[in-house]
């Protein structure tokens, strides 16, 4: 063999050995070594007895993978201030220790789901899976009617399992509590690592839509551009509350309790500020904390504009006294002696009782609620315990508790 041939063969051999070596080194550096680091982090930082997924949640995870949800949704809150401000603390390795294969995702077309557990009601999830645009007008998510028997309130087992899985995301770390966070921080052993310390800063779950039941006041709203608010209302609220606030949006029939009939209410600006910031726990009404103060003020103005002024009927004197007595005997335990929603039984209810000092129903709506109750809420019908006259008197009385404030004026 010529010298040139030997050199060519040697070069082929060197290239082959170098290629194999590079492949082995790549697998070691990009696969084996990171896996060992993550395994070590998981062992050091995980709670002693982390919450394990239920059988239904395991099946739901398989449905999630099968339907390709990870193509659009991520399950990894990154060490970025933008992610942390919107969703909460960055994802720790131990939170995804059971993910094989992982479902972190890479394309953030839809919102990150790492902390979606408890952020939405179950009926909202079912309705959104069945017909996304009936709930979120601008959604690009495809519907999954094959998971249902013809309607969102008739989910098949796959839909139940998928929603159970979604509702579990983020729960294990949340239930680990302060002790779990302390153990993770100790196991991290990284006091000087600024990035690693970001995992323990701020709220664990900052999901912007998560409804919170609290007596804390919300950031106040003042002013509000009506035209801007009406545009926002049409984009975000009309699908549930209806274009005119009648509670008849395309998604309303699938939600329990049904969305409020906004046109039948008068709200103080402070009450709307609370709802837009905290949401309504126990219902499908989310919080809108990811919207600016200007947007929330505009929305408040638009909601107030839905309630047209109506002539107030004269209340017979005998009904005033009767209504006060009926309210004290039957309503004050939940709604409070003064109607502020802070009755002795209020804290034990799944949904906070209405605050009549900050919102007032029309007379027709108040009588209807007393007669029919609010399905899906602690408010029961009062047809068996109260007479027609007593319900009418109580309706007049609760409306008298409203403490009106001037509506938000248009921003200039």
N, C-alpha and C positions, 0 to 999 in steps of 0.2 A: 504494500500500500504506500502510496506516495506521502510525502511529508504534509502536503496540503490536505489530503484525505484524513490523516491522523488528527490534524489540527481541527478539522471540521467535526470529526467524531467527538473529540475532547470537548469542543465548545457545546455540542448537543448534550453531552453528559453533564457538564457543569450547569447548563441552563435547566436541565431536568431536575438535578439535585437541588438547585437554588429554588426552583418552583415548588417542589415538594416541601422544602424547608420553610419557604414563605407561607405556604398553605397551613402547615402545622403550627407555625408561630402565630399566624392570624387567628386560628381556632383557639389557641391557648390564650392569646391576649384579649380577643373579643368575645370568647365564649366561656372557656373553662375558668379563667381567672376572675372575670366579673361575677360568674355564678358562685364561686367560692366566697367572694367578698359579700355578695348579697345574702348568702346562706349564713355567714358569720354575723352580719348585721341583724338578720331576722332572729337568730338564736339569742343575741345579746339584748335586743330592743323589744321583742315581743312580750306581751303580758304572760304571766305564768300559765293562765288558763284562758286563752283567747276564745271568743265566741265562735262556735263552729256553725257552718251553714246547715239549714234543715234540708230534708230530702226534697221538698218542693223547690227550695232555692237552688239546689244543685241541678234539678231538672230545668229550672228557669234559665240558668246560665247556659245550658246546652241549647235551649231555644234561642237565646240571645246570640250565640255564636252561629247557629244554623241560619238565622234570618239576616246575618250580616250587619248587625247593629254597630259593630266595631269599625265598620268602614267609614262611618260618619261621626260616631261618638267616641271620645276618649274616656279613659278611666285613670287618669294620671294628672294630678295637680302638680304643675312644675314649680321649681324654685324661682318663680318670677312674681314680682309684686302685683302685676296685672291679674294673674291667676289667683293669687292669695286674696286679693281684695274682693274678687267675685265669688270664689268658692270656698276659701278657707285654707287651713294648713296644708303644706305640700304632702304628697303621699309618701308614707314610709314603706320600706321593703316588706315588713311583716304583714301589712294590710293585704298584700296580694300573694301571700305565701301559698295559697291553695289554687292559684291560677295556673293550670296546665292544659293547654297552652295559655299564655297571658292574653288578656283582652285590653291592653293599654290603648291601642289605636294610635293613629298618627295624624288623621285628618280631622280638624275641629270644625266640621260643617255644622254639626249640632252641638249643644252645650256639653261640657264635661259632666259625667255622671258619677264621679267618685263620691260625692256627698248628697246624692239625690234622695237617699233614704229619708223618709219623713218630710220631704220638701213638697210633695204633692199628695193629694188624697187619692185613694184607690180608684174611686169612680172617675177622677180626672185621668188617671193612667189608662183605664179601659176605654174611655171615650176618645182619648188622644190616639191610642193604638188603632182603634176602629176607623176613625175619620179625623185625621190630624187637623185639617183645615176647618172643621166644625168647631174646634176649640181655639186653635191659633191660626188666624187668618193668613199669616205670611209664612206658614210652615212649608218646607220643601220635603218633609218626610213622607214617604209612601204610607198608605193605609195597609192594615193587616186584617181585613175582614175574614180571612180564612181561619183566624184564631177564635172566631165567634160563631154562634148560631144565629146569625141574622141581625143582631143588635148588640150594642156595647154592654147592655145589662144582662146579656146571656153569654158570658165568656166560656170558652172550652177550657179544658185542663191546661193546655199549653199556655193560654193567656193568663190564667191564674198563676201558674208557675213563673212565667216571665215577670209579672207584676210583683210577685213575692221576691224575686231576685232583685229587681230594681229597688224595691223598698228596703232591701237589706244593705245596700251599698253605703258604706261609711259607718254602719251601726256598730261594728266590732270595736273600732277605735273609740267611738263615742261612749260605749258602755264600759270600756276599760277605765274611763274616768281619770281623775287627777293622778291616781296611783299609777295607771298605765303610762301616762305621759312622763311622770317622774322616772319610772323604770326605763323608758325609751331614752330619755335624756341622759340618764346614768350610763346605759349601755352604749350610747353613741360615743361617750368619752371624747367629746370634741368641743371643749369650751372655747377654743381659739379659732374654730372653723366657722366663719361668719355665715357661709351658705348653709351648712348643716344646722346651725342654730335657728335658721328661718323656719324650720319645721315645727318649732315650739313657740312661735310668736303669734299673737293675735288669736282670733276665734278659730276653733277647730272646724266648725261648719258655718261658713258665711254665705251659704246659698241665697241668692238675692230674692228668690220667690218663696222661701220657707216662711210659713206663717208662724208667728210667735204669740203665745198668749201671755200678756204682761200688763201690768198697771202703769208701766213707765210711759211717760209722755213721749210723743213723737216730735221730730223737728217741725216747727210751726211753718205754716204756709201763708203767704200774703200775696195779694195781686193774683194774676193769672190771666193769660190771653185766651179769650173764649174761643176764637177761631182755631188756635193751636190745640186747645183742649178737645174740641170737637173732632179734629183730625185724629188725635191720639185715641180718643174714645172709639172712633170707628175702626181703628187699626187693632186695638188691644181688648176692648171691653164689649163691643156690640155682639160678638159671637156668643156670649153667654147672657148678657143683660138685655140684649135686643137693641135695635137701632134707636128706638124711642124710649128706652128704659123700661119697657113693659115686662122684662124678664122672659122674653120669648125668642132669644137668639137660637141659632141652629144647634148649639151644644147644650142648651138649657135642659132639655128633656132627659138628658143622660146623667145629670148631676144631682146628688142628694146630700144636703138640702139644696133645693133649687136656688138659682141666683136671685138676688134681691130685685124686687120691682122698684127700680130707682125712681121712676116717675111718681110713685105713690108715697114717696118719702120726702121730707125736708131734713137736710143735714146741716149741722154747724160745720164751719171750716175745720175746726179742731177735730171733730169726729172723722171727717174725711182724711185729714192728715194722719190720724192713727191707723185707719184701715189701709191706706196706701203704703204706710211704712211697716206696719206689723202684719198685715193680712188679717184673715179671719180664721183662727185656728178651729178645726173641726169641720171646715167646709172646703170647697174647691177654690175659694177666693185666695189668690196668692198675694204676697207682698210685692211691692214695686220699688224696692230699695235701690235697684240698679238704674232707676230713672233720676234725672236731675231734679233739683228743687223746683226749677221753672216748669218742668214737665208735670210734676205732681200738682203744683199750684194750678196749672192750666186744666188738668183733669178734674180737680176739685170744682173749679168754676163750671166746667161742662156738666158735671153731675148735678150741681145745684140748679143749673138752667133747665134740666129735664123736668123738674117739678114746677108746674105752672101754678100761679096763685089761684086759689079757689075761694068762693064765698064761704065763710064759716057760719054754720047754723047756730042759732041761739040755743043754749043749753038750759033746759028747765032746772029750776033751783033744786027740786027734789032729786034729780039725777046726780047733781054734784055731790050731795051727801051720800047717796047710795053708792056712787062710784068709788068714793074714798073708802067706804066700809068694805066693799067687795075687794078692792085692791089690797087693803091691809090684811084681809083674811086669806087671800088666795095668791097674791102676786109678790108681796114684799119680801118673802123668804128668798126669792131668786133675784128679783129686780131691785131690791133695796127699798127702804122706807121712803127715800127721797126720789126713787126712780133712777138712780145712777148706776144700776147694774151691779151693786156690791152687797147683795143680800147675804144672809148668814149661810145659805146653801150654795152660793154662786161658785165658790172655789172647787166644789165637788162635781160640778157639771162638766161634761166633755166640751161644751161650747159656752162661751161667756154669754150671759143673759144680755138682752138689749139695754142700752143706756137711754132711757126716755128723755133725759135732760138734753141729749145731744142729737137726737133724731126723733122725728115725729111722723107717724104714718097718717095717711088720709083716713078720714072716718070710715069710709067703705073698707079700706084695707085692714084697719084695726079690728073691725067687726068680723071680717073674714078670717083673720088669724085666730081670733078667739073662738070662732066656730069650728075651724078646720085644723088648727094647730100648724106647725111647720114641720113637715115630714123630714125625718133625718136629723132633727135637732131635739133638745130636751123640751121644747115648747109643745105641750100636748093640747088637743082640742078640749074645750070647756063646755061641750054641749050637754053633758050629763049633770054637771055640778052647778051650772049657772043657768038662770032663765034668760029669755031674750032681753028682758028689761035690764037684768044685771049685766049682761055682756055689753049692751049699749052704754050703760052707765060707766062701766069700767073702761070702755073705749074712749069715752069723753074725758075721763079722769087722766088716763095715761097721756093723752094728747096735751092736757093742760100742764104737764110737767116739763114740756119742752122749753128750753131757755135759748131763744133765738139770738143769733148774732148776725151782724151785717154780713152778707155774702162777700166773697172775695171780689175786689174790684179789678177791672182790667188793667194789666200792667201798661205803663206808658213808656 
